Every structure is written in structure tokens, then in C-alpha cells.
């Protein structure tokens, strides 16, 4: 079920959105809904790619001493994800 809401937009943005919706043969509501879906999906994607890799030793090319890459919870704590 859909809900009715009031959204306040700058006049120039609203005019551009109405023109875009008309050019695509769709409603302003569907244009706004698709835009919100895109923004929400991008935020979800952005979270996944931000975790840095575990520290790597330049001497051996492997993990730094004391870093157990098999211990996922320890890696989360080290990255500050908790």
C-alpha cells in the first residue's frame, strides 16, 4: 500500500523533475521513487567496499605478525567495525 506525503522541493528541481518524468512518459511519483531506490542502493554498496584489507608485511608479503586472518571477529575489532 502506498502512502501520501508532502515533500518540499526547490522550484527549479521540481520543474526539472516534472519535465524528466514527462519526457519518459511516467509519473512524477515513479521518478521520485526510483531516485530514492537508487540512493538507498548506492549507500548499501558503499558500506561493503570501505573495509580496509588486513595489514600486510612488506618483508614477507603476508599478514603482519600477530594478525590471524582466519579469526574474522578479531579482524572486525581491528578495523573498528564493531
Secondary structure, 3 states (H helix, E strand, C coil): CCCCCCCCCCHHHHHHHHHHHHHHCCCHHHHHHHHHHHHHHHHHHHHHCCCCCCCECCCCCCECCCCCCCCHHHHHHHHCCC
